[in-house]
Amino acid sequence: MPPRVNTIVEWKEKRSDLIEWCKNVENLKDAIKQQPFRRENEPPAQFKMLNALRIHYSKNASPSEEIKMSLYKCPNFDMESNKTLKVPTFHKGEYDDQATCIVDFANKVLGGGFLSHGFAQEERLCCNYLDFGWMIAKKYAGGDMYGIGQDEAIVIKNADFWCHIDFYGDVPDDWMKNIACYAKPKFRQSIIAIDCVPVKFKIYDRDTLTWILRKAYTGFAAVDDKAIATGHWGSGIFLNNKNTIFCVQCIAAAMAGKQLQFYAFGLQTPESVKGFELVRKWEENKYSPKQAFEELLQVCEKDKDFWTPSPHVATNRFMIDPAQMPQNPDFSRKIVHISKPSRKDIAMMQMEKMKAKKDGPEMGSPGGGVSPSMFGRDNRPDRNVASKGPGEGWTEQSYSGLRRSITERISGRPVESAPSPTSTRKGKGNSPRSSKTGKGKGDSPSSSKTGKGKGDSSRSGKGKN
């Protein structure tokens, strides 16, 4: 019997409300200010494109639809299954209208940086499927976000495809020449949003592979579609190995009783040729998911073609983990602004990166796996965060060695004892959590450039992806 996947919560949004929200450009600006990946000097082309899509959507979308997103969870996971492995069907290029259900290579904070900078797979999907994108943006504008926990997946059913985009990575200045918007949606697809492990290790161990398999299975088992379109999930900036991830997805699909459609996204399929050969062997010998997993674990220990590149310390050190943030009653997570790394943090990262290159496999556990903490030695969640429950008066917590100011209680009411990140205070001797616009002496070196004196130390810095 395959593990059960439960629906935790369902979010609904009337399209008529999204249309009204999109009619006002100030709403988009508010969403951009509130989203956790915002940084100074954002590329202007990205905002111009988003604003054009906002106008297009508000003028052309039918108000009669209702948009639904659901959060799924797999609380108890095992690999006992009588299903056997199957080789996926292969497709060249990007997702097309032949796929009825597609995988979003998601960030833990749903939507990633589509409102700020960068334009990878998830950011493109938010613009392709505008109902999806504007629902996320509206959540940001309200000071909230959709977060994905370690054994969770988000599914968007019947998402409408509104525009075709021909660029990737960044929004170019001539973006208008490389985008085609439709007066009516071209087709509909379901979207499975699952995040993958950010690499900070060399060799996959049992705990790491189990985490990835559980995540993929949760998303695959949550949909009714018999075929699921996917690709090199987690193998971009997260630096996972393509052979390993290919095999894990095939095992997850077998457990969920799904047929995988593998799209290469312009990359050559030989990048995962060893993974394909291994899955073909499993199919020919009628391996069960558990047998395939055990063999994959052995292969990952010995074959360098199943290892990850060098640890991506600089990127992964400051990743936001919404699973460790306090939960709202509707299971979404409040936005928390994480301060920028100090000079000491940057120097420490550089030393760790040099040590990782010298020593080879990482950093804290045999084989470089993520056990006992999924986020490595320096990224363990604060124990107090996990121990506190709803309604216990959150004010400030430490995470990933950084201080975070949480300015609202879980109930959504303002915390009177803590200043808002956008509030201003003037005068001498401001506290370490005072505003960027404060004036005074004796401030820390990490103060804002806009402050007068020698800078108040602000904890309302923007998070990095």
Buried (B, 14 or more C-beta within 10 A) or exposed (E): EBBEBEEBBEBEBEBBBBBEBBEEEEBBBBBBBBBBBBBEEBBEBBBBBBBBBBBBBBEBBEEEBEBBBBBBBBEEBEBEBEBBBBBBEEBEEBBBEEBBBBBBBBBBBBBBBBBBBBBBBBBBBBBBBBBBBBBBBBBBBBBBBBBBBBBBBBBBBBBBBBBBBEBBEBBBEEBEEEBEBBEEBEEEBBBBBBBBBBBBBBBBBBBBBBBBBBBBBBBBBBBEBEBBBBBBBBBBBBBBBBBBBBBBBBBBBBBBEBBBBBBBBEBEBEBBBBBBEBBBBBBEEEBBBBBBBBBBBEBBBEBEBBBBEEBBBBBBBBBBBBBBBBBBEEBBBBBBBBBBBBEEBEEBBEEBBEEBEEEEBBBBBEBBBBBEEBBBEBBBBBEEBEEBEEEEEBEBBEBBBBBBBBBBBBEEEEBEEBBBBEEEBEEEEBEEBBBBBBBBEEBEEBBBEEBBBEBBBBBBBBBBB
